[in-house]
Amino acid sequence: MPFVKRTGRPTLHYAIDDYTDPWKNAPYIVLQHGNGRSGRFWYSWVPYLSRFYRVVRPDMRGLGESSAEFDLKTEFTLENCVEDLAAIIEDLGAQSVHGCGESAGGIAGGALAALHPRLVRPLTLVTTPVHIGAAKRATYGMSGVSEATDRAAYIEATNRSMRFPPTADPGLLDWYTREFQKNRSDVQAAMTGLVTQANVRGYLERINSPVLG
């Protein structure tokens, strides 16, 4: 369970899953989770991918096991999340990685590929918005949520409206809710503010990596 410690910046946690042949120089793939979640949410992808890639699952700043010791109002920015990813790649000692991000993780991945093109080979974006319009923000945001009961209501509503189909396993829904609530609600609310305001359209023409959306 590596940690990246930096002066004046939050400590970052990431997990590595590696079942590649030890005599091969297998590539890294960085799986960046989305809004309010953690690296644990990639659990079902790991068994397959880790046979061919060294799978890296970072926790975004303030989430999972990464530190929340930063100003949530001014320092939870897309640019800082990009630099966090660059710091993790540097800690790996990798020249470049395969990038894969879901939701907000894909927003950060796209900006990373634009700002640090040498670090990203192919880039995969999973349910990643380029920009969330004003109409959608009303149903997407959770700003102002501070109590566990409010957050539980938000999770239940968004699970039904945008996240899982009606036939989803009730056990999955229960697990998702419990995992989501392990993170601090103020950090999750700050991250939602970042996501709803983010606009990566200006980065798109600067991405030279092959992209699968």
C-alpha positions in Angstrom: 0.0 0.0 0.0 2.3 2.8 -1.2 1.9 6.4 0.0 3.3 9.5 -1.7 4.3 12.1 0.9 4.8 15.6 -0.2 5.7 18.8 1.7 2.7 21.2 1.9 0.4 18.8 -0.1 -1.8 15.9 0.9 -0.4 12.5 1.2 -1.6 10.2 -1.6 -2.4 6.5 -1.3 -2.5 4.0 -4.1 -2.7 0.2 -4.4 -0.8 -2.0 -6.9 -2.1 -5.3 -8.1 0.4 -7.2 -10.2 0.1 -10.8 -11.4 2.1 -10.4 -14.6 4.9 -12.7 -15.5 7.8 -11.5 -13.3 10.4 -11.8 -16.1 8.4 -9.3 -18.3 8.4 -5.6 -18.1 4.7 -5.3 -18.0 3.1 -1.8 -18.5 1.3 0.1 -15.8 -2.4 0.9 -16.1 -3.7 3.6 -13.7 -7.4 3.2 -12.8 -8.7 6.5 -11.4 -12.0 6.3 -9.6 -14.8 8.9 -9.9 -16.7 11.3 -7.8 -16.7 10.6 -4.0 -15.5 7.0 -4.4 -12.1 5.3 -3.9 -9.8 2.8 -5.5 -11.7 0.0 -3.9 -14.5 0.4 -6.5 -12.4 -1.2 -9.2 -12.4 -4.6 -7.4 -14.0 -6.5 -10.3 -11.6 -5.2 -12.9 -8.5 -6.3 -11.0 -8.5 -10.0 -11.5 -8.4 -9.8 -15.3 -6.3 -6.7 -15.9 -3.6 -7.6 -13.3 -2.6 -10.6 -15.3 -1.5 -8.3 -18.2 -0.8 -5.0 -16.5 0.6 -3.7 -13.2 -2.7 -2.2 -12.0 -2.5 1.0 -10.0 -5.5 2.2 -8.1 -5.1 5.7 -6.6 -7.3 7.2 -4.0 -8.0 10.9 -5.0 -7.0 13.5 -2.5 -9.2 13.4 0.6 -10.8 10.0 -0.3 -10.0 6.4 0.5 -6.7 6.4 2.4 -5.4 9.6 0.9 -5.1 12.6 3.2 -7.7 15.3 3.4 -5.2 17.8 4.9 -5.8 20.6 2.4 -8.2 23.5 1.9 -11.4 22.0 0.5 -12.6 25.4 -0.8 -9.4 26.4 -2.7 -7.3 23.3 -3.3 -9.7 20.7 -4.6 -9.1 21.7 -8.2 -8.7 19.8 -11.4 -5.2 21.1 -11.8 -4.2 19.8 -8.4 -5.8 16.4 -9.1 -3.8 16.2 -12.3 -0.6 17.0 -10.4 -1.5 14.3 -7.9 -1.7 11.7 -10.7 1.6 12.9 -12.1 3.2 12.5 -8.6 1.9 9.0 -8.4 3.3 8.1 -11.8 6.6 9.6 -10.8 6.6 7.6 -7.6 6.1 4.4 -9.7 9.2 5.2 -11.7 7.2 4.8 -14.9 8.0 6.6 -18.1 4.4 6.4 -19.1 1.2 4.6 -18.2 -2.1 3.4 -19.7 -4.7 5.8 -18.3 -8.2 4.8 -17.4 -10.7 7.0 -15.5 -14.3 6.7 -14.7 -16.5 9.8 -14.3 -14.5 12.5 -12.5 -11.4 10.2 -12.8 -11.8 10.5 -16.6 -11.9 14.3 -16.4 -8.6 14.2 -14.5 -7.2 11.7 -17.0 -8.1 13.8 -20.0 -6.5 16.9 -18.4 -3.4 14.8 -17.5 -3.0 13.6 -21.1 -3.2 17.2 -22.3 -0.9 18.7 -19.7 1.6 15.8 -19.4 1.5 14.1 -22.8 4.6 12.0 -22.3 3.0 10.3 -19.2 -0.1 8.9 -21.0 -0.1 6.3 -23.7 -3.7 5.2 -24.5 -6.4 6.8 -22.5 -9.8 5.1 -21.7 -12.7 7.2 -20.4 -15.6 5.5 -18.7 -18.9 7.4 -18.3 -16.8 10.6 -18.3 -18.5 14.0 -18.9 -16.6 16.7 -20.8 -18.8 19.4 -19.1 -22.0 19.2 -17.0 -24.5 21.8 -18.1 -26.6 23.9 -15.7 -29.7 21.8 -16.1 -28.0 18.6 -15.0 -26.3 20.2 -12.0 -29.5 20.5 -10.2 -29.9 16.7 -10.0 -26.2 15.9 -9.8 -24.8 18.1 -7.1 -24.7 17.3 -3.4 -23.4 20.6 -2.2 -24.6 21.4 1.4 -24.8 17.7 2.4 -23.3 17.3 5.8 -25.4 14.7 7.6 -25.2 11.0 7.0 -29.0 10.8 6.5 -28.9 13.4 3.8 -26.0 11.7 2.1 -27.8 8.3 2.2 -30.9 10.0 0.6 -28.6 11.4 -2.1 -27.0 8.0 -2.8 -30.3 6.3 -3.0 -31.8 8.9 -5.4 -28.8 9.0 -7.7 -28.4 5.2 -7.7 -31.9 5.0 -9.1 -31.7 8.0 -11.5 -28.3 7.7 -13.1 -26.1 4.9 -11.7 -27.7 1.5 -11.7 -30.4 -0.2 -13.7 -33.7 -1.3 -12.0 -32.5 -4.9 -12.1 -29.2 -4.2 -10.1 -28.4 -6.7 -7.4 -29.6 -5.3 -4.0 -26.3 -6.5 -2.5 -24.4 -4.3 -4.9 -26.5 -1.3 -4.0 -26.0 -1.9 -0.3 -22.2 -2.4 -0.8 -22.0 0.8 -2.9 -23.8 2.8 -0.2 -21.6 1.5 2.6 -18.3 2.1 0.6 -19.4 5.6 -0.5 -20.2 6.6 3.1 -16.7 5.6 4.3 -15.5 8.9 2.9 -16.1 12.2 4.5 -19.2 14.0 3.3 -17.5 17.4 3.2 -14.8 16.1 0.9 -17.3 14.4 -1.3 -19.3 17.6 -1.5 -16.2 19.6 -2.4 -15.4 17.1 -5.1 -18.9 17.3 -6.5 -18.4 21.1 -6.7 -15.2 20.5 -8.7 -16.9 18.0 -11.1 -20.0 20.2 -11.8 -17.8 23.2 -12.6 -15.1 21.4 -14.6 -14.9 21.9 -18.3 -12.3 20.0 -20.2 -13.3 21.1 -23.7 -10.3 23.4 -23.8 -8.0 20.4 -23.2 -9.4 18.1 -25.9 -7.4 19.4 -28.9 -4.2 19.0 -26.8 -4.6 15.3 -26.3 -2.4 13.3 -28.6 -2.9 9.9 -27.0 -5.3 7.4 -28.5 -8.6 7.7 -26.6 -11.4 5.1 -26.1 -14.6 6.6 -24.7 
